[in-house]
Amino acid sequence: MAKKTRKVAIVGVGLVGSSCAYSLVNQSICDEILLVDRTPERAYAQALDLSHCMDFTFTRTKIFTGEPEHCGDADIVVLSAGANPIPGGTRLDLLESSFAIYRELVPRIMAGGFDGIFVAAANPVDVVTYMVWRLSGLPRNRVIGSGTSIDSSRLKTLLCEYLPVDPRSVSGYVLGEHGESQFPAWSHVTVGGKPILDILAQHPARFAGLKLDEIEAKTRDAGWEILQRKGSTHYGIANAIAHIVRSILNDDHKITAVSAILQGEYGETDVCAGVPAILSRSGITELVELNLTQNEQERFHRSCSVIRHAASALVFGGGDARP
């Protein structure tokens, strides 16, 4: 019986891209990985290094290198090429450099016959996801950004410094921009199905040290804290990308907070922001519209305004491939 090969291409194999490849290999998520980088020697070295893992993993993953045009038969292309934010700035400061990169790369990938799913991970990821959608001409369900997946994970991890549970027992999402205007939807954060707001109201003394404003700030600033200490963040986001890729390839229908193109959801149109989405073999099967409080809805609109304003500076011209 013929088996369909599950192939993932990673464009940009610096710390994030190579860590993502490492996660894919160790979790046996796909059969083949194509590494593409502007420095071919680095891509080759990463492929060679990763190939030496095979004796210690559960399955064999073939790893090789190539050019953007060789992504044509990939199921998923992960876009991780780009610079790190500069301490004291914001992720939006990387907009011009990222646009220059993807204005060239996306047409080359599409010219190779690519008809799969893009997973964008480069910053500013919400705007990068939007530009990839515009440049590729693919339907919005097949252009996904890592978005607030990592922020939602950070939120759960921080909460469990105060709660006696595993982070995987906490459900909740950070919404909006993967950046300064993000916010947790506290009205939908639950622990074992119980709303966090009810827990704090019922046990004020026991959880007196748990301040939601402080948790929100720490969640928002977690990436900067890492960046200032070691120069980059890559392990957490790499596993977030691997989770998204696995959910797609396995047709899991898992709900994950990702950057998605909104066309009416949450009252927003023609903008890309972090929202919970059902991920399957077709990409985004459905966006989950949470019943936000008035304050949360206003914060979401403000965050989308930040993203939309940044995206308005992009000039696509003839490179806009949308139908």
C-alpha positions in Angstrom: 0.0 0.0 0.0 1.4 3.4 -1.0 2.0 5.8 1.8 1.9 9.6 1.2 5.1 11.2 2.3 4.5 14.1 4.8 6.9 16.8 3.8 7.7 20.1 5.6 9.9 22.8 4.3 11.5 25.3 6.6 12.6 28.6 5.1 15.2 30.3 7.3 17.2 27.9 9.5 18.7 30.2 12.1 17.9 29.5 15.7 14.1 29.3 15.3 14.1 27.3 12.1 16.7 24.8 13.2 15.0 24.4 16.6 11.7 23.8 14.8 13.4 21.1 12.6 14.8 19.6 15.8 11.4 19.4 17.4 9.9 17.9 14.2 12.6 15.2 14.2 12.3 14.3 17.8 8.5 14.2 17.8 8.5 12.2 14.5 6.0 14.6 13.0 6.9 14.3 9.4 8.8 12.1 6.9 10.8 14.7 5.1 12.2 18.1 6.0 13.5 20.5 3.4 15.8 23.2 4.8 16.1 26.5 2.8 18.4 29.3 3.8 20.1 32.3 2.2 23.3 30.7 3.3 23.4 27.3 1.7 26.4 26.1 3.8 24.5 26.8 7.0 21.4 24.9 5.7 23.7 21.9 4.7 25.4 21.9 8.1 22.0 22.0 9.9 20.8 19.1 7.8 23.9 17.1 8.4 23.8 17.7 12.2 20.0 16.8 12.4 20.6 13.7 10.4 22.9 12.4 13.1 19.9 12.3 15.5 18.3 9.4 13.7 19.8 6.5 15.6 18.2 8.0 18.7 14.7 8.8 17.5 11.6 6.6 17.0 11.4 7.1 13.2 13.7 8.2 10.4 13.1 11.7 9.0 14.9 12.5 5.8 16.5 15.9 5.8 17.9 17.7 2.9 18.4 21.2 1.5 17.3 23.2 -1.5 15.9 26.4 -2.9 12.6 28.2 -2.4 11.4 26.7 -5.7 11.9 23.2 -4.4 9.0 23.7 -1.8 6.4 22.8 -4.5 5.6 19.3 -3.2 5.7 20.3 0.5 2.5 19.9 2.6 3.6 22.8 4.8 6.1 25.6 4.4 7.3 27.2 7.7 8.5 30.7 7.3 11.1 31.6 9.9 13.5 33.8 8.0 14.0 37.2 9.7 15.8 39.2 12.3 15.4 39.2 16.1 13.7 42.3 17.7 16.1 44.8 19.2 15.8 45.3 23.0 14.0 48.6 23.6 12.1 48.4 20.4 9.0 46.3 19.3 8.4 43.5 16.9 6.8 45.9 14.5 10.3 47.5 14.0 11.1 44.5 11.9 8.3 45.1 9.4 10.4 46.6 6.6 13.1 44.0 6.7 10.6 41.2 6.8 8.6 42.6 3.9 11.8 42.8 1.8 12.5 39.1 2.6 9.0 37.7 1.9 8.2 39.9 -1.1 11.0 38.0 -2.8 10.6 34.6 -1.2 6.8 34.0 -1.4 6.7 34.4 -5.2 9.6 32.1 -5.6 7.9 29.4 -3.5 4.7 29.8 -5.4 6.5 29.6 -8.7 7.7 26.1 -7.7 4.0 24.9 -7.7 3.4 25.1 -4.0 -0.2 24.4 -3.1 0.0 23.6 0.6 -0.2 25.5 3.8 2.0 28.4 5.0 2.9 28.6 8.7 4.5 32.0 9.3 6.7 32.5 12.4 8.8 35.6 11.5 8.1 38.9 13.3 6.0 40.9 13.3 4.1 37.7 12.8 0.6 39.0 12.4 1.7 41.4 9.6 4.0 38.8 8.0 1.0 36.4 7.9 -1.1 39.1 6.3 1.6 39.8 3.7 2.1 36.1 2.9 -1.6 35.8 2.3 -1.6 38.8 0.0 1.5 37.7 -1.9 0.6 34.0 -2.3 -3.0 34.2 -3.4 -3.9 31.2 -1.3 -7.2 31.1 0.6 -7.0 32.5 4.1 -7.5 29.1 5.7 -4.1 28.0 4.3 -2.0 30.9 5.6 -1.5 30.7 9.3 0.8 32.5 11.7 2.2 31.2 15.0 0.6 34.3 16.5 -0.3 34.1 20.2 0.2 30.4 20.5 3.4 30.9 22.4 1.9 33.8 24.5 -1.0 31.5 25.5 1.5 28.9 26.6 3.4 31.5 28.6 0.2 32.6 30.3 -0.6 29.1 31.4 3.0 28.5 32.6 3.0 31.7 34.7 -0.4 31.0 36.2 0.8 27.6 37.4 3.5 29.2 39.4 0.6 30.0 41.8 -1.9 27.2 41.0 -1.2 23.6 42.1 -1.9 22.1 38.6 -0.1 21.3 35.4 -0.2 24.1 32.8 -2.0 21.6 30.5 -4.9 21.7 32.9 -5.3 25.4 32.3 -7.4 26.5 29.3 -7.3 30.0 27.9 -6.0 32.3 25.2 -4.0 35.5 24.7 -5.7 37.4 21.8 -4.7 40.1 19.3 -1.2 41.0 18.3 1.8 38.9 19.1 3.2 42.1 20.6 2.6 45.0 22.9 -1.2 45.2 22.4 -1.9 41.6 23.2 -4.1 40.6 26.2 -5.4 37.5 27.9 -9.2 36.9 27.6 -9.6 36.4 31.3 -13.3 35.7 31.0 -12.4 32.5 29.2 -9.5 31.2 31.3 -10.4 28.1 33.2 -8.6 25.6 35.4 -10.1 22.2 35.2 -13.1 23.8 33.6 -13.6 26.3 36.5 -13.2 30.0 35.6 -10.1 31.6 37.0 -12.2 34.6 38.0 -14.4 32.3 40.2 -11.4 30.7 41.7 -9.9 34.0 42.8 -13.2 35.3 44.1 -13.8 32.1 46.2 -10.3 31.8 47.6 -9.0 35.4 48.0 -6.6 34.5 50.8 -5.2 31.4 49.3 -4.4 33.1 46.0 -3.6 36.6 47.3 -0.3 36.6 45.5 -1.9 35.9 42.1 -2.4 39.3 40.5 -3.9 39.1 37.0 -2.4 42.4 35.9 1.1 41.2 36.9 0.5 37.9 35.1 -0.6 39.8 32.0 2.5 42.0 32.0 4.8 39.1 32.6 3.2 37.2 29.7 3.6 40.1 27.4 7.2 40.8 28.4 8.3 37.1 28.6 9.9 37.2 25.2 11.8 40.4 25.9 13.1 39.0 29.2 14.6 36.0 27.3 15.9 38.2 24.5 17.7 40.5 26.9 19.4 37.6 28.7 20.5 35.3 25.8 19.8 37.3 22.6 16.9 35.2 21.1 13.9 33.1 21.8 13.7 29.8 20.0 12.8 26.7 22.0 9.3 27.7 23.0 8.3 29.1 19.6 9.9 26.1 17.8 7.7 23.8 19.8 4.7 26.0 19.2 5.3 25.7 15.4 5.8 22.0 15.7 2.5 21.7 17.5 0.8 23.6 14.7 2.4 21.5 12.0 1.5 18.3 13.8 -2.1 19.4 14.3 -2.3 20.1 10.5 -0.6 16.9 9.3 -2.5 14.6 11.8 -5.9 16.3 11.0 -6.2 16.8 14.8 -8.9 19.5 14.8 -7.1 20.9 17.9 -7.9 24.5 18.9 -4.9 26.7 19.1 -4.4 30.5 19.2 -2.9 31.4 15.9 -2.6 34.4 13.6 -5.5 34.2 11.2 -7.0 36.4 8.5 -10.3 37.8 9.9 -13.2 38.5 7.5 -16.0 39.5 9.8 -15.1 37.4 12.9 -15.0 39.5 16.1 -16.2 42.4 14.0 -12.9 42.7 12.2 -12.2 42.5 8.4 -9.0 42.4 6.3 -6.7 42.1 9.2 -4.7 39.3 10.8 -4.7 38.7 14.5 -4.3 36.0 17.2 -7.5 34.1 17.8 -8.4 30.5 18.7 -8.8 28.3 15.6 -9.5 24.7 14.8 -6.5 23.3 12.9 -6.9 20.4 10.5 -5.5 18.9 7.3 -7.1 21.8 5.4 -5.4 24.4 7.6 -7.9 26.5 9.6 -11.2 24.7 9.6 -13.0 27.3 11.6 -12.2 30.3 13.8 -13.6 30.1 17.3 -15.4 33.3 18.2 -15.3 33.8 22.0 -18.1 35.7 23.7 -15.8 38.5 25.0 -16.7 41.0 27.6 -17.1 44.6 26.4 -13.7 45.5 27.7 -12.1 42.5 26.0 -13.8 43.3 22.8 -12.6 46.9 22.9 -9.0 45.7 23.6 -9.3 43.3 20.7 -10.3 46.2 18.4 -7.5 48.3 19.6 -5.0 45.5 19.0 -6.3 45.0 15.5 -6.0 48.7 14.8 -2.3 48.5 15.7 -1.8 45.6 13.3 -3.9 47.2 10.6 -2.0 50.4 10.8 1.4 48.6 10.5 0.1 46.6 7.5 -1.2 49.8 5.8 2.4 50.8 5.2 3.0 47.9 2.9 2.9 48.5 -0.9 2.2 45.3 -2.7 1.8 46.6 -6.2 2.0 43.8 -8.8 3.0 41.4 -6.1 -0.5 41.1 -4.7 -1.6 37.7 -5.8 -5.1 37.7 -4.2 -7.9 36.7 -6.6 
